[in-house]
C-alpha cells in the first residue's frame, strides 16, 4: 500500500477531517492535500511524518475517549444512576 493510501485509510479509521489533522499536526492544508493525493511523499524519518503520526494518535485517543465517555453515560442512564 502506498503512503497516500495508508494516510487516507488512517484518517478514515480515526474519523478525522483534513482540517482537524492540519490543526493538530501544524501541517498546512496544501501540504496535507498533496500527501493525500500522492503528489508528495514523506520520509519516515522526517519531522513532518512525526507530526502526522502524532496528530493521528492524538485524534484517535480523543475519539476513543469520547466514545468511552458516551458509552459510560448511556450505561449510567440505563441503570437509573
Secondary structure, 3 states (H helix, E strand, C coil): CCHHHHHHHHHHHHCCCHHHHHHHHCCCHHHHHHHHHCCCCCCCCCHHHHHHHHHHHHHHHHHHHHHHHHHHHHHHHHHCC
